[in-house]
Amino acid sequence: MTSLSAEPGRPAESAAEKEPGRFRAVHRRWLLAAVVAALLAQMGAAMAVTAVRQSPTVDEPVYISAGVAYLRAHDLSRNPEHPPLGKLVIGAGAVLAAPHLRPSFTGSDYRFGRQFLYRWGNDPQRVLLAGRLPVIALTLLFGLVVFAFARDLAGPAGGLAALALYAFSPDVIAHGSLATLDVPTAGLLLTSVWLLWRARLKPRPYLPLAGVALGAAVATKMSALPAVPVLVVLAAVSVWTFRPSRRPVLTAVLSAAGVGVLAVAVVWASYLAVDPRLRWAAPADLPTAGGLRGLAAGWLPFPRPFQDGMRAQFGFEEMRWTGFLFGDVYHGSRWYYLPAALLVKTPLGMLALWAAGVAAMAALPRLRPAAPYLLAPTAVLLAAAMTGSRDLGARYAIFVPIFLAVAAGGAVLVRWRWARAATVALLLFVAVSSLRTFPYYLPYSNEAFGGPSKTHLRLHDSNVDWGQDLGRLADRLRERYPGEPVWLVYKGSGVPSYYGIRAGDPLTAPPGRVHGLLVVSDSWLVKNDPRLMPLVRSSEPIDEVGHSITIFRRSAQGP
């Protein structure tokens, strides 16, 4: 007797014959899960070590203290230039350290954050690590999204290739280990795009989830706003692709509008979660915004604190910031800054695989439908970021390595001779380049630009020196230079005395008094400050810390 599934005239496959096939399938699934777990474990270990060892970067105390104030005091006035959701997540981690808070403090957000960490009886490193842990967890979860999205496009091999690029990305590791908002925003946007892609087959469960993820991204950082119209259009495309109805245009438009409404609702919910009564008084120093910007701030259907936060961001954009690129100090911004910074700070193998993935999306029919989903949001977000006035770091384009990791997974589908071997070789090159920089991920630059020790010659600020090495500096001074006089020019939010550093300020002292060790954050060196540069020029560099701080020796008469 034959099985119903057997072909006519052919005996049914016996259970014994099926068993090896089942075993191989289970074995492949377990092997795939093991490789995914290993890649994420490597990334998690790198981020954990980095988080433990680094002192606070410039923005972290602001976000952590604001998040705790949101949860404890339900006060929306702290750090209003960013929406609250990301800070609520960071604050939820920080409150596990049971920190003391003084909500009545009336100073600036930066002073509030510094006082919170160092002056109110808290353990700064413990609170800092507690605030960083939720971002580390989110970064690992977004790794699963990268894997799942690329697997949907290019199968398990594509998923693993994409996850490897993500897990070994120095920039993602660096900023995924900090209590900041850049990686959470980019990861939520990718999650929304992936859900929209899946909505092409099942719109009913995935479209609402995509709207929630999009709203969460906007409720974390306003830089996600340029992606909203792109993703709303993609929602309409997904519904149209699923199953044309009698009224396909109307169905697509209504579905896209529903995604937009859900996104707006999530933004409102994030503010109401802090203060259900939405008590708000605009800051006295809130800049006015005219023209199209002012209209956008006033007419977008968001809470008043969000609208005023947009005005604050527009005020920042009107300022002239100091930039530094390839040894040139300038004021204002350069449109090509972010592409240039990405060129320096991205592993060479990763750049090659990005190009291969984009080319595969254009050339292969299987991947071509995904190109608008991955490449359009990336292009729009990058174009918007390039118009900004703050040339302060590749973190403003952190979505590029996250989105293009998925696109690069498509390279495994190229059938050219040696294509797969080349892909594996490039992935290994990326892994080696990333592992060599451990644990100094923030100042990473690729081999073509000299590696992490040379980054400060080409970039500054959060690309290399964001205040993260104050603890390492204290250790170095104790180990190698005990008892020597120290003069410190530091960029960051840490308090040197907490780490045991007793130092004078060379910017306010007569030059003749400055002798011994002159310690300077590398971001200060590029500013050509007239108070500092004569001291530096008359000193001898003798050491460096974390590729972000240079130690000089200066005698009373100079070297």
KEVEXDO-319376 format. One line per field, with one value per residue (C-alpha): y, x, z. Coordinates in nm, 4 decimals. Layout:
BEGIN
c2 <- Y:...
c1 <- X:...
c3 <- Z:...
//
This chain:
BEGIN
c2 <- 0.0000:0.3367:0.6665:0.9361:1.1538:0.9009:0.9402:0.6873:0.3670:0.4599:0.3033:0.5367:0.6500:0.4430:0.5932:0.4627:0.6461:0.9705:0.9644:1.0696:1.3652:1.4765:1.4371:1.6491:1.9225:1.9319:1.9303:2.2264:2.4205:2.3609:2.4518:2.7720:2.8611:2.7905:3.0201:3.2983:3.2577:3.2641:3.5848:3.7576:3.6269:3.7756:4.1060:4.1004:4.0278:4.3114:4.5570:4.4428:4.4832:4.8229:4.9353:4.8306:4.9984:5.3322:5.6509:5.8527:6.0042:6.3568:6.2838:5.9806:6.1562:6.3753:6.0803:5.8663:6.1422:6.2524:5.8942:5.8581:6.1944:6.0799:5.7628:5.9072:6.2683:6.2452:6.5622:6.6238:6.9354:6.7433:6.7123:6.8201:6.8311:6.4533:6.2510:6.0407:5.6759:5.5929:5.7717:5.5839:5.2568:5.3807:5.5132:5.1808:5.0201:5.2969:5.2836:4.9222:5.0707:5.2600:5.6023:5.9161:6.1957:6.5620:6.6708:7.0272:7.0939:7.3893:7.3832:7.2875:6.9317:6.8749:7.0010:6.7964:6.4820:6.5407:6.6183:6.3102:6.0814:6.2351:6.4604:6.3028:5.9927:5.7606:5.5118:5.6662:5.3580:5.1350:5.3713:5.4230:5.0493:4.9964:5.2615:5.1060:4.7505:4.8088:4.9562:4.6545:4.4229:4.6181:4.6107:4.2315:4.2037:4.4196:4.1695:3.9082:4.1446:4.1867:3.8076:3.7441:4.0158:3.8966:3.5344:3.6298:3.7822:3.5458:3.2366:3.1218:3.1964:3.5534:3.5898:3.4767:3.7061:4.0049:3.9201:3.8805:4.2305:4.3711:4.1842:4.2882:4.6497:4.8659:5.1608:4.9507:4.7873:5.1267:5.3048:4.9954:4.9823:5.3401:5.4834:5.6926:5.7061:5.6487:5.2681:5.2251:5.4688:5.3007:4.9516:5.0406:5.1856:4.8657:4.6635:4.8676:4.8177:4.4419:4.4203:4.6158:4.3709:4.0809:4.2599:4.1893:3.8341:3.8932:4.2553:4.2055:4.1049:4.2939:4.6381:4.7367:4.6142:4.8169:5.1284:5.0687:5.0205:5.3354:5.5339:5.3972:5.5188:5.8692:5.8639:5.7902:6.0495:6.3117:6.2235:5.9378:6.1838:6.1940:5.8180:5.8480:5.9428:5.6795:5.4025:5.5140:5.4814:5.1397:5.0363:5.1205:4.9252:4.6210:4.6207:4.6681:4.3767:4.1439:4.1008:4.3601:4.4137:4.5776:4.9084:4.8598:5.2283:5.3012:4.9938:5.0823:5.4463:5.3573:5.0970:5.3426:5.6034:5.3472:5.2908:5.6663:5.7015:5.4199:5.5860:5.9155:5.7317:5.5724:5.9137:6.0471:5.7387:5.7895:6.1412:6.0366:5.7523:6.0156:6.2536:6.1507:6.5123:6.6331:6.9303:7.1401:7.4870:7.5823:7.6646:8.0362:8.0067:7.8096:7.9433:8.0585:7.8752:8.0480:7.9442:7.5843:7.4602:7.6620:7.5403:7.1785:7.2126:7.3651:7.1517:6.7997:6.6054:6.5539:6.6737:7.0281:6.9108:6.7264:7.0364:7.2499:6.9844:7.0248:7.3995:7.3311:7.1054:7.3745:7.6129:7.3749:7.3628:7.7416:7.7309:7.7211:7.4143:7.3405:7.0578:6.8591:6.6414:6.5031:6.7498:7.0582:7.2579:7.4539:7.6223:7.5193:7.1968:7.0180:6.8202:6.5302:6.4962:6.1883:5.9864:6.0720:5.9751:5.6456:5.5790:5.6153:5.4295:5.1313:4.8134:4.7768:4.4340:4.5767:4.8565:4.5959:4.3798:4.6802:4.7565:4.3911:4.3756:4.6921:4.5646:4.2287:4.4059:4.5889:4.2842:3.9859:3.9533:3.7761:4.0749:4.3610:4.3981:4.4550:4.7425:5.0160:4.8813:4.8864:5.1471:5.4202:5.4772:5.4647:5.7205:5.9568:5.9406:5.9940:6.2871:6.4479:6.3900:6.5396:6.8681:6.9023:7.1558:6.9244:6.7463:6.5635:6.1957:5.9045:5.8139:6.0514:5.7915:5.4771:5.3483:5.2942:4.9950:4.8512:4.8730:4.7872:4.4793:4.3352:4.4445:4.2873:3.9519:3.9368:3.8992:3.5263:3.4824:3.5939:3.2882:3.4114:3.1881:3.2470:3.4827:3.2812:3.2351:3.6105:3.6812:3.4522:3.6081:3.9601:3.8587:3.7180:4.0405:4.2382:4.0120:4.0388:4.4187:4.4461:4.2096:4.3895:4.7150:4.5526:4.7191:5.0580:5.0557:5.4240:5.5498:5.2764:5.3547:5.1029:4.9954:5.2319:5.5238:5.3851:5.2156:5.3465:5.5130:5.7503:5.8350:6.1578:6.2890:6.2773:6.3004:6.4266:6.4288:6.1096:5.9510:5.9128:6.1090:6.1469:6.1438:5.7645:5.7120:5.9068:5.5880:5.4453:5.7742:5.7498:5.3959:5.5039:5.7972:5.5749:5.3013:5.5006:5.8541:5.8458:6.1733:6.3844:6.7135:6.6813:6.9465:6.8273:6.9507:6.6960:6.6676:6.4695:6.4466:6.2593:6.4200:6.3638:6.3801:6.0859:5.8682:5.9944:6.2453:6.5612:6.8054:7.1751:7.3655:7.4794:7.7051:7.9394:7.9127:8.1236:7.9203:7.9318:7.7359:7.4535:7.1827:6.8100:6.6121:6.7954:6.5633:6.6621:6.5022:6.4626:6.6570:6.9576:6.9250:6.9875:7.3093:7.5164:7.6909:7.9849:7.9137:7.5484:7.5205:7.7132:7.4722:7.1700:7.2940:7.3396:6.9892:6.6391:6.3657:6.0634:5.8470:5.7984:5.6482:5.4636:5.6348:5.9383:6.1152:6.2268:6.2726:6.5315:6.6135:6.9799:7.1262:7.4701:7.6113:7.3749:7.0693
c1 <- 0.0000:0.1433:0.1183:-0.1093:0.1995:0.3885:0.4141:0.2064:0.4014:0.6665:0.6843:0.6312:0.9446:0.9851:1.0306:1.3880:1.4619:1.3103:1.5037:1.8472:1.6869:1.5116:1.8327:2.0268:1.7608:1.7632:2.1429:2.1513:1.9049:2.1082:2.4315:2.2742:2.1494:2.4943:2.6685:2.4139:2.4616:2.8413:2.8374:2.6055:2.8042:3.1216:2.9455:2.7905:3.1263:3.2931:3.0200:3.0180:3.3952:3.3786:3.0901:3.2672:3.5974:3.4875:3.4172:3.1079:3.1016:2.9752:2.6024:2.5531:2.5047:2.2382:2.0391:2.0745:1.9780:1.6886:1.5609:1.5721:1.3958:1.1239:1.0645:1.1000:0.9796:0.7652:0.9406:0.9503:1.1677:1.4970:1.6651:1.3541:1.5412:1.5032:1.1815:1.1638:1.1368:1.5064:1.5862:1.3070:1.4728:1.8142:1.6647:1.4905:1.8336:1.9844:1.7125:1.8123:2.1268:1.8983:2.0526:1.9791:1.8053:1.7460:1.4633:1.4715:1.8161:1.7807:2.1044:2.1512:2.0997:2.4755:2.5290:2.2312:2.3780:2.7226:2.5882:2.3663:2.6595:2.9281:2.7872:2.4724:2.6158:2.5864:2.8412:2.9093:3.0429:2.7694:2.4918:2.6616:2.6878:2.3258:2.2170:2.4280:2.2980:1.9529:2.1182:2.3511:2.0480:1.8667:2.1746:2.1881:1.8156:1.8625:2.1291:1.8540:1.6515:1.9510:1.9868:1.6145:1.5792:1.8824:1.7703:1.4334:1.6168:1.9081:1.8605:2.0581:2.3970:2.2888:2.1568:2.4876:2.6901:2.4755:2.4915:2.8701:2.9041:2.6747:2.8366:3.1890:3.1061:3.3335:3.0928:2.7907:2.9849:3.1161:2.7805:2.5790:2.7729:2.6857:2.3760:2.2960:2.0189:2.1839:2.1838:1.8340:1.6893:1.8575:1.7691:1.4026:1.3915:1.5398:1.2864:1.0040:1.1413:1.1757:0.8160:0.6998:0.8878:0.7136:0.3796:0.4011:0.2895:0.0933:-0.0093:-0.2537:-0.0037:0.2999:0.1694:0.0586:0.3900:0.5762:0.3825:0.4690:0.8403:0.8429:0.6763:0.9273:1.2142:1.0664:0.9927:1.3619:1.5290:1.3945:1.6537:1.4173:1.1570:1.2891:1.2271:0.8573:0.7251:0.9497:0.8215:0.4601:0.4984:0.6609:0.3598:0.1364:0.3662:0.3509:-0.0293:-0.0463:0.1962:0.0071:-0.3211:-0.4770:-0.8352:-1.1216:-0.9980:-0.6212:-0.5330:-0.7782:-0.6709:-0.3017:-0.3585:-0.5701:-0.3169:-0.0295:-0.2287:-0.2876:0.0871:0.1372:-0.1367:0.0125:0.3552:0.2091:0.0208:0.3425:0.5102:0.2161:0.2236:0.5927:0.5236:0.2122:0.4081:0.6321:0.3534:-0.0097:-0.1143:0.1439:0.2481:0.4844:0.6330:0.8535:1.2132:1.2860:1.5777:1.3832:1.4837:1.2194:1.1878:1.0511:0.9774:0.9083:1.0825:0.8543:0.5489:0.6648:0.7209:0.3785:0.1687:0.3018:0.0525:0.2865:0.2716:0.3817:0.7034:0.7985:0.7278:0.9417:1.2116:1.2119:1.2584:1.5525:1.7076:1.6582:1.8388:2.1357:2.1397:2.1729:2.4947:2.8408:3.0176:3.3879:3.4615:3.7783:3.8381:4.1650:4.3723:4.1686:3.9934:3.6906:3.3756:3.0382:2.9745:3.0799:2.8257:3.0662:3.1712:2.9624:3.0594:3.4237:3.3928:3.2279:3.5100:3.7622:3.5705:3.4353:3.6440:3.7698:3.6116:3.2802:3.2969:3.3568:3.0658:2.8336:2.9143:2.8663:2.5320:2.3994:2.5126:2.3449:2.0204:2.0296:2.1239:1.9408:1.5629:1.5259:1.6679:1.5424:1.2046:1.3898:1.6013:1.3436:1.2997:1.6679:1.8254:1.5584:1.5449:1.9252:1.9628:1.6995:1.8366:2.1935:2.0923:1.9097:2.2052:2.4472:2.2546:2.3094:2.5460:2.7116:3.0148:3.0746:3.0832:2.9896:2.7322:2.4933:2.4932:2.5012:2.2026:2.4328:2.6286:2.3052:2.0947:2.3761:2.4708:2.1362:2.1951:2.5419:2.3869:2.2626:2.6218:2.6038:2.3550:2.6052:2.6937:3.0199:3.3206:3.4994:3.2222:3.1466:3.5134:3.5675:3.2691:3.4077:3.7536:3.6118:3.4069:3.7212:3.9057:3.6294:3.6416:4.0198:4.0114:3.7418:3.9066:4.2414:4.0876:3.9440:3.8633:3.9132:3.6153:3.5240:3.8490:3.8521:3.9666:4.0497:4.3935:4.3985:4.3943:4.6430:4.4152:4.2856:4.6117:4.5879:4.2171:4.2748:4.4815:4.1749:3.8612:3.7612:3.4839:3.2713:3.4771:3.7735:3.7642:3.4334:3.5607:3.5665:3.9191:3.9349:3.9536:4.2274:4.4176:4.4013:4.5414:4.8240:4.9230:4.9329:5.1319:5.3880:5.3985:5.3314:5.3872:5.4481:5.2582:4.9710:4.8047:4.4879:4.2750:3.9918:3.6896:3.4105:3.1593:3.3716:3.5072:3.8857:3.9070:3.6670:3.9191:4.2044:4.3453:4.4752:4.5482:4.5756:4.4173:4.6890:4.4434:4.4172:4.7705:5.0698:5.2709:5.5808:5.4053:5.2989:5.5641:5.5541:5.2861:5.0596:4.7633:4.5327:4.2235:4.2893:3.9753:4.1299:4.4485:4.2664:4.1011:4.4205:4.3263:4.5701:4.5961:4.6900:4.8906:5.2014:5.2186:5.1827:5.4443:5.6908:5.6277:5.7362:5.4751:5.5677:5.2534:4.8934:4.5875:4.3123:4.4027:4.2108:4.4384:4.7992:5.0476:5.3244:5.6208:5.7001:5.9885:5.9732:6.1574:5.9991:6.1713
c3 <- 0.0000:-0.0934:0.0906:-0.0486:-0.0894:-0.3018:-0.6758:-0.8816:-0.9400:-0.6826:-0.3336:-0.0431:0.1395:0.4514:0.7964:0.7992:0.4749:0.6037:0.9295:0.7916:0.6136:0.9303:1.1279:0.8792:0.8880:1.2698:1.2686:1.0288:1.2429:1.5590:1.3814:1.2507:1.5990:1.7444:1.4956:1.5586:1.9346:1.8967:1.6914:1.9366:2.2347:2.0867:2.0344:2.3820:2.5450:2.3523:2.4513:2.8144:2.8538:2.6853:2.9052:3.2252:3.1439:2.9997:3.1918:3.0916:2.7461:2.6956:2.6585:2.8824:3.2198:3.0601:2.9243:3.2374:3.4793:3.2568:3.2366:3.6140:3.6541:3.4135:3.6139:3.9632:3.9369:3.6179:3.5013:3.1249:3.1532:3.1487:2.8073:2.6117:2.2791:2.2562:2.3042:2.6210:2.5126:2.4774:2.8037:2.9784:2.8737:2.9891:3.3128:3.3771:3.3883:3.6013:3.8680:3.9396:4.0944:4.3412:4.2728:4.4730:4.2822:4.3631:4.1332:4.2674:4.1183:3.8795:3.6798:3.3162:3.1971:3.1762:3.5312:3.6493:3.4943:3.6399:3.9860:3.9672:3.8951:4.1145:4.3860:4.5349:4.6977:4.3965:4.2659:3.9217:3.7460:3.8888:3.7786:3.4438:3.3774:3.4828:3.2321:2.9568:2.9988:2.8394:2.5288:2.5092:2.5310:2.2580:2.0359:2.0625:1.9860:1.6771:1.5721:1.5564:1.3369:1.1051:1.0828:1.0289:0.7645:0.5664:0.5991:0.4527:0.1558:0.0962:0.3092:0.6160:0.4584:0.3863:0.7392:0.8886:0.6621:0.7594:1.1288:1.1131:0.9642:1.2309:1.5203:1.4206:1.3299:1.5501:1.5381:1.6349:1.9198:2.0358:2.0453:2.1355:2.4625:2.5617:2.7277:2.4207:2.1615:1.8237:1.8011:1.9536:1.6984:1.4010:1.5250:1.5686:1.2183:1.0750:1.2736:1.1240:0.7715:0.8247:0.9467:0.6423:0.4207:0.5908:0.5519:0.1790:0.2670:0.5892:0.6289:0.9140:1.1875:1.0576:0.9572:1.3103:1.4528:1.1912:1.2951:1.6600:1.5798:1.3655:1.6430:1.8943:1.6741:1.6501:2.0252:2.0846:1.8630:1.6226:1.3598:1.2675:1.1337:0.7731:0.7508:0.8371:0.4895:0.3297:0.5555:0.5163:0.1386:0.1856:0.3930:0.0986:-0.1352:0.0928:0.0981:-0.2787:-0.3275:-0.0947:-0.2775:-0.5070:-0.3952:-0.5771:-0.4462:-0.4237:-0.4082:-0.1286:0.0684:0.0350:0.1327:0.4358:0.5492:0.5153:0.7072:0.9813:1.0148:1.0446:1.3054:1.5136:1.4985:1.6209:1.8969:2.0237:2.0438:2.2459:2.4684:2.5467:2.6791:2.8692:3.0299:3.1894:3.2882:3.2242:3.2811:3.0269:3.2359:3.0307:3.0304:2.7375:2.8416:2.8665:2.6234:2.3612:2.0164:1.7752:1.4451:1.1387:0.7843:0.6948:1.0076:1.2294:1.0407:1.0721:1.4452:1.4972:1.2657:1.3165:1.5323:1.8266:2.1891:2.2666:2.4391:2.1183:1.9087:2.1396:2.1256:1.7470:1.7927:2.0229:1.7585:1.4951:1.7291:1.7459:1.3670:1.3541:1.5586:1.3998:1.5329:1.5053:1.2628:1.1952:0.8926:0.7550:0.9579:0.8674:1.1412:1.0212:1.1471:1.0137:0.8245:0.5076:0.3106:0.2539:0.6183:0.7031:0.3926:0.4630:0.8296:0.7337:0.4886:0.7715:1.0399:0.8454:0.8040:0.4485:0.4036:0.5164:0.2595:-0.0121:0.1032:0.1210:-0.2418:-0.3378:-0.1581:-0.3216:-0.6628:-0.5980:-0.5091:-0.8394:-1.0472:-0.8972:-0.9524:-0.6165:-0.4288:-0.6426:-0.4640:-0.1350:-0.2684:-0.1912:0.1611:0.2500:0.0259:0.0161:0.3963:0.4133:0.1344:0.2758:0.6309:0.5096:0.2895:0.5828:0.8179:0.5625:0.5688:0.9444:1.0951:1.3487:1.2043:1.5300:1.4456:1.2258:1.4935:1.3157:1.0365:1.2518:1.0544:0.7527:0.8930:1.0344:0.7171:0.4780:0.6789:0.5669:0.2085:0.2143:0.3045:-0.0544:-0.1758:-0.0972:-0.3839:-0.6474:-0.8571:-1.0015:-0.9633:-0.6324:-0.5158:-0.2027:-0.1205:-0.1602:0.0677:0.3381:0.3062:0.3399:0.6449:0.8073:0.7248:0.8973:1.2028:1.2358:1.1947:1.4609:1.7076:1.6734:1.7994:2.1160:2.3553:2.1881:1.9545:1.9745:1.8123:1.5465:1.1952:0.9249:0.8084:0.5116:0.7554:1.0057:1.2580:1.5931:1.6939:1.3948:1.4026:1.5958:1.3029:1.0762:1.2940:1.6364:1.8951:1.9172:1.6390:1.8698:2.1954:2.3768:2.7354:2.7646:2.8961:3.2212:3.4288:3.2076:3.2414:3.6205:3.6077:3.3752:3.5948:3.9059:3.7347:3.5370:3.6729:4.0491:4.2292:3.9168:3.8749:3.6296:3.4159:3.2476:2.9562:2.9370:2.7092:2.8706:3.1507:3.4027:3.7199:3.7329:4.1120:4.1478:3.9656:4.1831:3.9332:4.0988:3.8197:3.7530:3.4663:3.2223:3.0384:3.3361:3.4793:3.3706:3.1134:3.3331:3.6049:3.3742:3.4022:3.4583:3.2747:3.0339:2.9613:2.6749:2.5238:2.1529:2.0579:2.2288:2.0259:1.6973:1.8150:1.7925:2.1168:2.1602:2.5330:2.4809:2.1606:2.2798:2.5739:2.3461:2.1017:2.3859:2.5227:2.4255:2.3663:2.5784:2.6054:2.4967:2.6655:2.4802:2.1508:2.2799:2.5318:2.4778:2.7621:2.7136:2.9329:2.9813:3.1718:3.3292:3.0244:2.7685:2.6180
//
